[in-house]
Amino acid sequence: MKGIERIISIIVTAGILFGFWILLSAHFDTFHLAAGAACAIIVALLSHDLLFTRPVRGGFFTLLHFTHYCGWLFIEIWLAGLDVAYRVLHPDLPIDPQVVTFDTPFTDDIVRTVFANSMTLTPGTITIDVSGSTYTVHALTSEAARDLTEGRSIEKRVHRIFPET
């Protein structure tokens, strides 16, 4: 990357790191915010090319979709965690484990990784294998398996962030 593309990747990387700093530190005084900003900028200058191997595309709307996706994923993780806890604590243990295989339109490595990790982060599902655009996933319930193969809610939301796939 050269010129403006490099600057944009540094700014985006610093923004992500600073947001993460704020999220983890939970201190909002001037010293901690300044220290977080300084550290984020230094780390971004040294390592932006590890996060962005090609120019950043999409701009504000991609960031907006990604932020919305992170919020949605957090809620899904919470709800799935409650569902798994219920199933584990239920006397009849109402589980129906399945291994499902399905294809996606994703070809980019980053997009496939985001998709696979999103499924693995959600309690009750875990990505077993990714081969090209084919995913093998273990689902704790038939509802979770059906959502992966028919509903495809995670796939649709990842596709909204990365529309070029």
N, C-alpha and C positions, 0 to 999 in steps of 0.2 A: 504494500500500500504506500501511496505517496501523497504528499501535500494535504489537501483538505480531508481526504479519506482517513489519513492517519490521525489528524486532529479530532475528527468526529469519533473515531474508535477510542481515543484516549478520554474524551469527554464522557462518552457513554459508559466506559469502564469505570471511571472515577465516580460517576453518578450512581452506578450499581453498588460499588464498594461503600460509598458514603451512606447510601440508604441502608445497607446491611449494618454498617457501624451504628447508625442511629437506632435501628431495630434491636441490636444486641446490647448496646451500652445503656439505653434508657436514661441517659443524662442529657439534659437540654440546656446546660449553662454554656456560657461563651467559651470557656477553656476546652470543654469536651467536644463541642461542635467544631472549634478551630483545629484541635488536634486530629479529629476524625477527618476533616476536610484535607488537612496537610498529608496525613497518612494515605488517604485515598488517592490523592494526586500523585504522590511519590510511587505508590504501588502501580497505579495506572500507567505512568510513564515507563516503568520497567517491564510491565507484563501485559499491556493491552493486546499485543499480537498473539497471546495464548488464548484469549477469549474470542477475538475476531480475526479469523484467518483470511477473510475477504471483506470488501467494503460493507459498511452498515447500510441496510436499505429499509425503507418503510417509514422512517421518521416518527413523528408524534403519534400517529394512529396505531402503529405497531406497538409502541410503548404502552399506549392506552389499552390495547387488546391484551397485551402481556400482563399488565397490572390487574385487569379484570379477571384474567385466567388464573392468576395466583390466588386471588380472593376466592374464586369459585372452587379451585382445587383444595384450598384450606378447608372450606365448608364441606366438601365431599369427603375429605380425609376424616374430619370430625364425625360426620354422619356414618361413614363406613366403620369407623372405630366403635361407635355405639352399637351398630348392628352386629359386628363380630363379638363384642362383649356380651350382648344379649344371647347370641347363639351358643357361645361357650358356657354361659351360666344357666342356660335353659335346661331343665331336667331331661328333655327328650333329645337334646343336642341336634336341632334341625339344620344339619348341614348336608350338602350334596356336592362334594368336591368333584371338579371336572378340569380336564386339560383341553383347552380350545386352541385351534390354530386358525389364523385369518390373515388376509393380505390388506395392506394399506397403500395409498398412493405416494407415500413418503419415499424420497430417494436421497435426500440430504442427510448426512451423518448427524448433524446437530438436531434436526427435526426428529429423526428416529430415536435419538437418545432422550430428548424431552418427552416424547410419547411413551417410550418404555419406562422411564423413571416415574412418570406420572401414574402409570398403572401400578408400579411396584410400591409407590408411596401410599397408595390407597389400600387400607387394610382389607384383607379378603381376596386380594389379587396379587400375583407376583409374576413378573416376566421371566420365563424360563430360558427362552432362546429368541434371538433375532437373527434371521438369515435373509439378507437383502431387505425386502419390504414385507417379509412374512414373519409374523410374531407367534410364538407359542407361549401361552399364559395359563397359569394355574389359577382357578377361581374356586373360592370356598363354597359358593352357592350357585344354583342354576340361574338366579336372577342376575348375578354379577356376570356370568358367562354370556347370558342373553344380551346384556347391555353392551358387552364388548363386541359381539358379533352382529347384533341387529340394531341396537340403539346408537352405538358408536358416539356417545356424547363426548368422550375425551378426544377422539379422533377429529370430530367436527371443530372443537374448540382449538386444538393445536393447529388445524388447517387454517383457522381464521387468523392466527398469529403469523403463520408462515404460508401465505397464499401462493407463493411461486411453485409449490410442490403439487 
